[in-house]
Amino acid sequence: MTTNIKHIPYADQPCDRCGGKKCVAKTWKETIPTFSGTTQVEYSQIICTNKACQLLFDENLEKEKEKKEIVRLQKEEKDKVRKANSLLQVHISKKNKSRI
């Protein structure tokens, strides 16, 4: 029994939010360094043709970026405190060592 699976390119699939069509807004290439030299990667930005849907998507994306930035800054602060506490503990433990 053989099943034929038909592959539909991502840009041709309907929008997940509104069911409208998608289109390629822009395409660009970047050269990325690898362990064995470099490789060229091609990127495509795909957007929804429905302006209201795309606007909502962009707003949600911006909110997610802001949340991630807040979490990153909080993590950096926690790391600084943790590092300062660990260095303090090292100095305390050195003073309390017995030299018998």
Phi and psi in radians as a Rosetta constraint file:
Dihedral C 1 N 2 CA 2 C 2 CIRCULARHARMONIC -1.939 0.35
Dihedral N 2 CA 2 C 2 N 3 CIRCULARHARMONIC 2.314 0.35
Dihedral C 2 N 3 CA 3 C 3 CIRCULARHARMONIC -1.923 0.35
Dihedral N 3 CA 3 C 3 N 4 CIRCULARHARMONIC 2.325 0.35
Dihedral C 3 N 4 CA 4 C 4 CIRCULARHARMONIC -1.678 0.35
Dihedral N 4 CA 4 C 4 N 5 CIRCULARHARMONIC 2.039 0.35
Dihedral C 4 N 5 CA 5 C 5 CIRCULARHARMONIC -1.782 0.35
Dihedral N 5 CA 5 C 5 N 6 CIRCULARHARMONIC 2.140 0.35
Dihedral C 5 N 6 CA 6 C 6 CIRCULARHARMONIC -1.630 0.35
Dihedral N 6 CA 6 C 6 N 7 CIRCULARHARMONIC 2.118 0.35
Dihedral C 6 N 7 CA 7 C 7 CIRCULARHARMONIC -1.554 0.35
Dihedral N 7 CA 7 C 7 N 8 CIRCULARHARMONIC 2.184 0.35
Dihedral C 7 N 8 CA 8 C 8 CIRCULARHARMONIC -1.879 0.35
Dihedral N 8 CA 8 C 8 N 9 CIRCULARHARMONIC 2.164 0.35
Dihedral C 8 N 9 CA 9 C 9 CIRCULARHARMONIC -0.983 0.35
Dihedral N 9 CA 9 C 9 N 10 CIRCULARHARMONIC 2.568 0.35
Dihedral C 9 N 10 CA 10 C 10 CIRCULARHARMONIC -0.979 0.35
Dihedral N 10 CA 10 C 10 N 11 CIRCULARHARMONIC -0.738 0.35
Dihedral C 10 N 11 CA 11 C 11 CIRCULARHARMONIC -1.161 0.35
Dihedral N 11 CA 11 C 11 N 12 CIRCULARHARMONIC -0.404 0.35
Dihedral C 11 N 12 CA 12 C 12 CIRCULARHARMONIC -1.562 0.35
Dihedral N 12 CA 12 C 12 N 13 CIRCULARHARMONIC -0.147 0.35
Dihedral C 12 N 13 CA 13 C 13 CIRCULARHARMONIC -1.339 0.35
Dihedral N 13 CA 13 C 13 N 14 CIRCULARHARMONIC 2.617 0.35
Dihedral C 13 N 14 CA 14 C 14 CIRCULARHARMONIC -1.204 0.35
Dihedral N 14 CA 14 C 14 N 15 CIRCULARHARMONIC 2.719 0.35
Dihedral C 14 N 15 CA 15 C 15 CIRCULARHARMONIC -1.059 0.35
Dihedral N 15 CA 15 C 15 N 16 CIRCULARHARMONIC 2.409 0.35
Dihedral C 15 N 16 CA 16 C 16 CIRCULARHARMONIC -1.199 0.35
Dihedral N 16 CA 16 C 16 N 17 CIRCULARHARMONIC -0.509 0.35
Dihedral C 16 N 17 CA 17 C 17 CIRCULARHARMONIC -1.457 0.35
Dihedral N 17 CA 17 C 17 N 18 CIRCULARHARMONIC -0.889 0.35
Dihedral C 17 N 18 CA 18 C 18 CIRCULARHARMONIC -2.014 0.35
Dihedral N 18 CA 18 C 18 N 19 CIRCULARHARMONIC -0.226 0.35
Dihedral C 18 N 19 CA 19 C 19 CIRCULARHARMONIC 1.474 0.35
Dihedral N 19 CA 19 C 19 N 20 CIRCULARHARMONIC 0.056 0.35
Dihedral C 19 N 20 CA 20 C 20 CIRCULARHARMONIC -1.348 0.35
Dihedral N 20 CA 20 C 20 N 21 CIRCULARHARMONIC 3.133 0.35
Dihedral C 20 N 21 CA 21 C 21 CIRCULARHARMONIC -1.377 0.35
Dihedral N 21 CA 21 C 21 N 22 CIRCULARHARMONIC 2.710 0.35
Dihedral C 21 N 22 CA 22 C 22 CIRCULARHARMONIC -1.926 0.35
Dihedral N 22 CA 22 C 22 N 23 CIRCULARHARMONIC 2.746 0.35
Dihedral C 22 N 23 CA 23 C 23 CIRCULARHARMONIC -2.515 0.35
Dihedral N 23 CA 23 C 23 N 24 CIRCULARHARMONIC 2.777 0.35
Dihedral C 23 N 24 CA 24 C 24 CIRCULARHARMONIC -1.481 0.35
Dihedral N 24 CA 24 C 24 N 25 CIRCULARHARMONIC 2.051 0.35
Dihedral C 24 N 25 CA 25 C 25 CIRCULARHARMONIC -1.408 0.35
Dihedral N 25 CA 25 C 25 N 26 CIRCULARHARMONIC -0.795 0.35
Dihedral C 25 N 26 CA 26 C 26 CIRCULARHARMONIC -2.711 0.35
Dihedral N 26 CA 26 C 26 N 27 CIRCULARHARMONIC 2.756 0.35
Dihedral C 26 N 27 CA 27 C 27 CIRCULARHARMONIC -2.340 0.35
Dihedral N 27 CA 27 C 27 N 28 CIRCULARHARMONIC 2.420 0.35
Dihedral C 27 N 28 CA 28 C 28 CIRCULARHARMONIC -2.600 0.35
Dihedral N 28 CA 28 C 28 N 29 CIRCULARHARMONIC 2.825 0.35
Dihedral C 28 N 29 CA 29 C 29 CIRCULARHARMONIC -2.095 0.35
Dihedral N 29 CA 29 C 29 N 30 CIRCULARHARMONIC 2.511 0.35
Dihedral C 29 N 30 CA 30 C 30 CIRCULARHARMONIC -2.311 0.35
Dihedral N 30 CA 30 C 30 N 31 CIRCULARHARMONIC 2.538 0.35
Dihedral C 30 N 31 CA 31 C 31 CIRCULARHARMONIC -1.747 0.35
Dihedral N 31 CA 31 C 31 N 32 CIRCULARHARMONIC 2.168 0.35
Dihedral C 31 N 32 CA 32 C 32 CIRCULARHARMONIC -2.029 0.35
Dihedral N 32 CA 32 C 32 N 33 CIRCULARHARMONIC 2.298 0.35
Dihedral C 32 N 33 CA 33 C 33 CIRCULARHARMONIC -1.243 0.35
Dihedral N 33 CA 33 C 33 N 34 CIRCULARHARMONIC 2.452 0.35
Dihedral C 33 N 34 CA 34 C 34 CIRCULARHARMONIC -2.248 0.35
Dihedral N 34 CA 34 C 34 N 35 CIRCULARHARMONIC 3.099 0.35
Dihedral C 34 N 35 CA 35 C 35 CIRCULARHARMONIC -1.130 0.35
Dihedral N 35 CA 35 C 35 N 36 CIRCULARHARMONIC -0.526 0.35
Dihedral C 35 N 36 CA 36 C 36 CIRCULARHARMONIC -1.812 0.35
Dihedral N 36 CA 36 C 36 N 37 CIRCULARHARMONIC 0.288 0.35
Dihedral C 36 N 37 CA 37 C 37 CIRCULARHARMONIC 2.356 0.35
Dihedral N 37 CA 37 C 37 N 38 CIRCULARHARMONIC -2.170 0.35
Dihedral C 37 N 38 CA 38 C 38 CIRCULARHARMONIC -2.387 0.35
Dihedral N 38 CA 38 C 38 N 39 CIRCULARHARMONIC 2.803 0.35
Dihedral C 38 N 39 CA 39 C 39 CIRCULARHARMONIC -2.413 0.35
Dihedral N 39 CA 39 C 39 N 40 CIRCULARHARMONIC 2.605 0.35
Dihedral C 39 N 40 CA 40 C 40 CIRCULARHARMONIC -1.810 0.35
Dihedral N 40 CA 40 C 40 N 41 CIRCULARHARMONIC 2.222 0.35
Dihedral C 40 N 41 CA 41 C 41 CIRCULARHARMONIC -2.027 0.35
Dihedral N 41 CA 41 C 41 N 42 CIRCULARHARMONIC 2.377 0.35
Dihedral C 41 N 42 CA 42 C 42 CIRCULARHARMONIC -1.866 0.35
Dihedral N 42 CA 42 C 42 N 43 CIRCULARHARMONIC 2.238 0.35
Dihedral C 42 N 43 CA 43 C 43 CIRCULARHARMONIC -1.939 0.35
Dihedral N 43 CA 43 C 43 N 44 CIRCULARHARMONIC 2.637 0.35
Dihedral C 43 N 44 CA 44 C 44 CIRCULARHARMONIC -2.359 0.35
Dihedral N 44 CA 44 C 44 N 45 CIRCULARHARMONIC 2.326 0.35
Dihedral C 44 N 45 CA 45 C 45 CIRCULARHARMONIC -1.691 0.35
Dihedral N 45 CA 45 C 45 N 46 CIRCULARHARMONIC 2.083 0.35
Dihedral C 45 N 46 CA 46 C 46 CIRCULARHARMONIC -1.912 0.35
Dihedral N 46 CA 46 C 46 N 47 CIRCULARHARMONIC 2.254 0.35
Dihedral C 46 N 47 CA 47 C 47 CIRCULARHARMONIC -2.181 0.35
Dihedral N 47 CA 47 C 47 N 48 CIRCULARHARMONIC 2.851 0.35
Dihedral C 47 N 48 CA 48 C 48 CIRCULARHARMONIC -1.467 0.35
Dihedral N 48 CA 48 C 48 N 49 CIRCULARHARMONIC 2.475 0.35
Dihedral C 48 N 49 CA 49 C 49 CIRCULARHARMONIC -1.332 0.35
Dihedral N 49 CA 49 C 49 N 50 CIRCULARHARMONIC -0.281 0.35
Dihedral C 49 N 50 CA 50 C 50 CIRCULARHARMONIC -1.374 0.35
Dihedral N 50 CA 50 C 50 N 51 CIRCULARHARMONIC 1.960 0.35
Dihedral C 50 N 51 CA 51 C 51 CIRCULARHARMONIC -1.065 0.35
Dihedral N 51 CA 51 C 51 N 52 CIRCULARHARMONIC -0.725 0.35
Dihedral C 51 N 52 CA 52 C 52 CIRCULARHARMONIC -1.136 0.35
Dihedral N 52 CA 52 C 52 N 53 CIRCULARHARMONIC -0.728 0.35
Dihedral C 52 N 53 CA 53 C 53 CIRCULARHARMONIC -1.113 0.35
Dihedral N 53 CA 53 C 53 N 54 CIRCULARHARMONIC -0.788 0.35
Dihedral C 53 N 54 CA 54 C 54 CIRCULARHARMONIC -1.139 0.35
Dihedral N 54 CA 54 C 54 N 55 CIRCULARHARMONIC -0.644 0.35
Dihedral C 54 N 55 CA 55 C 55 CIRCULARHARMONIC -1.106 0.35
Dihedral N 55 CA 55 C 55 N 56 CIRCULARHARMONIC -0.772 0.35
Dihedral C 55 N 56 CA 56 C 56 CIRCULARHARMONIC -1.074 0.35
Dihedral N 56 CA 56 C 56 N 57 CIRCULARHARMONIC -0.728 0.35
Dihedral C 56 N 57 CA 57 C 57 CIRCULARHARMONIC -1.079 0.35
Dihedral N 57 CA 57 C 57 N 58 CIRCULARHARMONIC -0.785 0.35
Dihedral C 57 N 58 CA 58 C 58 CIRCULARHARMONIC -1.105 0.35
Dihedral N 58 CA 58 C 58 N 59 CIRCULARHARMONIC -0.692 0.35
Dihedral C 58 N 59 CA 59 C 59 CIRCULARHARMONIC -1.121 0.35
Dihedral N 59 CA 59 C 59 N 60 CIRCULARHARMONIC -0.776 0.35
Dihedral C 59 N 60 CA 60 C 60 CIRCULARHARMONIC -1.117 0.35
Dihedral N 60 CA 60 C 60 N 61 CIRCULARHARMONIC -0.668 0.35
Dihedral C 60 N 61 CA 61 C 61 CIRCULARHARMONIC -1.112 0.35
Dihedral N 61 CA 61 C 61 N 62 CIRCULARHARMONIC -0.728 0.35
Dihedral C 61 N 62 CA 62 C 62 CIRCULARHARMONIC -1.126 0.35
Dihedral N 62 CA 62 C 62 N 63 CIRCULARHARMONIC -0.715 0.35
Dihedral C 62 N 63 CA 63 C 63 CIRCULARHARMONIC -1.088 0.35
Dihedral N 63 CA 63 C 63 N 64 CIRCULARHARMONIC -0.737 0.35
Dihedral C 63 N 64 CA 64 C 64 CIRCULARHARMONIC -1.124 0.35
Dihedral N 64 CA 64 C 64 N 65 CIRCULARHARMONIC -0.692 0.35
Dihedral C 64 N 65 CA 65 C 65 CIRCULARHARMONIC -1.092 0.35
Dihedral N 65 CA 65 C 65 N 66 CIRCULARHARMONIC -0.729 0.35
Dihedral C 65 N 66 CA 66 C 66 CIRCULARHARMONIC -1.107 0.35
Dihedral N 66 CA 66 C 66 N 67 CIRCULARHARMONIC -0.760 0.35
Dihedral C 66 N 67 CA 67 C 67 CIRCULARHARMONIC -1.058 0.35
Dihedral N 67 CA 67 C 67 N 68 CIRCULARHARMONIC -0.778 0.35
Dihedral C 67 N 68 CA 68 C 68 CIRCULARHARMONIC -1.120 0.35
Dihedral N 68 CA 68 C 68 N 69 CIRCULARHARMONIC -0.659 0.35
Dihedral C 68 N 69 CA 69 C 69 CIRCULARHARMONIC -1.145 0.35
Dihedral N 69 CA 69 C 69 N 70 CIRCULARHARMONIC -0.723 0.35
Dihedral C 69 N 70 CA 70 C 70 CIRCULARHARMONIC -1.096 0.35
Dihedral N 70 CA 70 C 70 N 71 CIRCULARHARMONIC -0.783 0.35
Dihedral C 70 N 71 CA 71 C 71 CIRCULARHARMONIC -1.092 0.35
Dihedral N 71 CA 71 C 71 N 72 CIRCULARHARMONIC -0.709 0.35
Dihedral C 71 N 72 CA 72 C 72 CIRCULARHARMONIC -1.109 0.35
Dihedral N 72 CA 72 C 72 N 73 CIRCULARHARMONIC -0.763 0.35
Dihedral C 72 N 73 CA 73 C 73 CIRCULARHARMONIC -1.146 0.35
Dihedral N 73 CA 73 C 73 N 74 CIRCULARHARMONIC -0.698 0.35
Dihedral C 73 N 74 CA 74 C 74 CIRCULARHARMONIC -1.104 0.35
Dihedral N 74 CA 74 C 74 N 75 CIRCULARHARMONIC -0.700 0.35
Dihedral C 74 N 75 CA 75 C 75 CIRCULARHARMONIC -1.124 0.35
Dihedral N 75 CA 75 C 75 N 76 CIRCULARHARMONIC -0.724 0.35
Dihedral C 75 N 76 CA 76 C 76 CIRCULARHARMONIC -1.074 0.35
Dihedral N 76 CA 76 C 76 N 77 CIRCULARHARMONIC -0.731 0.35
Dihedral C 76 N 77 CA 77 C 77 CIRCULARHARMONIC -1.102 0.35
Dihedral N 77 CA 77 C 77 N 78 CIRCULARHARMONIC -0.790 0.35
Dihedral C 77 N 78 CA 78 C 78 CIRCULARHARMONIC -1.095 0.35
Dihedral N 78 CA 78 C 78 N 79 CIRCULARHARMONIC -0.672 0.35
Dihedral C 78 N 79 CA 79 C 79 CIRCULARHARMONIC -1.133 0.35
Dihedral N 79 CA 79 C 79 N 80 CIRCULARHARMONIC -0.693 0.35
Dihedral C 79 N 80 CA 80 C 80 CIRCULARHARMONIC -1.095 0.35
Dihedral N 80 CA 80 C 80 N 81 CIRCULARHARMONIC -0.787 0.35
Dihedral C 80 N 81 CA 81 C 81 CIRCULARHARMONIC -1.110 0.35
Dihedral N 81 CA 81 C 81 N 82 CIRCULARHARMONIC -0.773 0.35
Dihedral C 81 N 82 CA 82 C 82 CIRCULARHARMONIC -1.087 0.35
Dihedral N 82 CA 82 C 82 N 83 CIRCULARHARMONIC -0.728 0.35
Dihedral C 82 N 83 CA 83 C 83 CIRCULARHARMONIC -1.152 0.35
Dihedral N 83 CA 83 C 83 N 84 CIRCULARHARMONIC -0.749 0.35
Dihedral C 83 N 84 CA 84 C 84 CIRCULARHARMONIC -1.086 0.35
Dihedral N 84 CA 84 C 84 N 85 CIRCULARHARMONIC -0.734 0.35
Dihedral C 84 N 85 CA 85 C 85 CIRCULARHARMONIC -1.154 0.35
Dihedral N 85 CA 85 C 85 N 86 CIRCULARHARMONIC -0.682 0.35
Dihedral C 85 N 86 CA 86 C 86 CIRCULARHARMONIC -1.194 0.35
Dihedral N 86 CA 86 C 86 N 87 CIRCULARHARMONIC -0.654 0.35
Dihedral C 86 N 87 CA 87 C 87 CIRCULARHARMONIC -1.176 0.35
Dihedral N 87 CA 87 C 87 N 88 CIRCULARHARMONIC -0.656 0.35
Dihedral C 87 N 88 CA 88 C 88 CIRCULARHARMONIC -1.103 0.35
Dihedral N 88 CA 88 C 88 N 89 CIRCULARHARMONIC -0.741 0.35
Dihedral C 88 N 89 CA 89 C 89 CIRCULARHARMONIC -1.107 0.35
Dihedral N 89 CA 89 C 89 N 90 CIRCULARHARMONIC -0.630 0.35
Dihedral C 89 N 90 CA 90 C 90 CIRCULARHARMONIC -1.113 0.35
Dihedral N 90 CA 90 C 90 N 91 CIRCULARHARMONIC -0.791 0.35
Dihedral C 90 N 91 CA 91 C 91 CIRCULARHARMONIC -1.147 0.35
Dihedral N 91 CA 91 C 91 N 92 CIRCULARHARMONIC -0.669 0.35
Dihedral C 91 N 92 CA 92 C 92 CIRCULARHARMONIC -1.159 0.35
Dihedral N 92 CA 92 C 92 N 93 CIRCULARHARMONIC -0.753 0.35
Dihedral C 92 N 93 CA 93 C 93 CIRCULARHARMONIC -1.193 0.35
Dihedral N 93 CA 93 C 93 N 94 CIRCULARHARMONIC -0.530 0.35
Dihedral C 93 N 94 CA 94 C 94 CIRCULARHARMONIC -1.184 0.35
Dihedral N 94 CA 94 C 94 N 95 CIRCULARHARMONIC -0.655 0.35
Dihedral C 94 N 95 CA 95 C 95 CIRCULARHARMONIC -1.218 0.35
Dihedral N 95 CA 95 C 95 N 96 CIRCULARHARMONIC -0.566 0.35
Dihedral C 95 N 96 CA 96 C 96 CIRCULARHARMONIC -1.522 0.35
Dihedral N 96 CA 96 C 96 N 97 CIRCULARHARMONIC -0.014 0.35
Dihedral C 96 N 97 CA 97 C 97 CIRCULARHARMONIC -1.254 0.35
Dihedral N 97 CA 97 C 97 N 98 CIRCULARHARMONIC 2.366 0.35
Dihedral C 97 N 98 CA 98 C 98 CIRCULARHARMONIC -1.471 0.35
Dihedral N 98 CA 98 C 98 N 99 CIRCULARHARMONIC 2.422 0.35
Dihedral C 98 N 99 CA 99 C 99 CIRCULARHARMONIC -1.978 0.35
Dihedral N 99 CA 99 C 99 N 100 CIRCULARHARMONIC 0.988 0.35
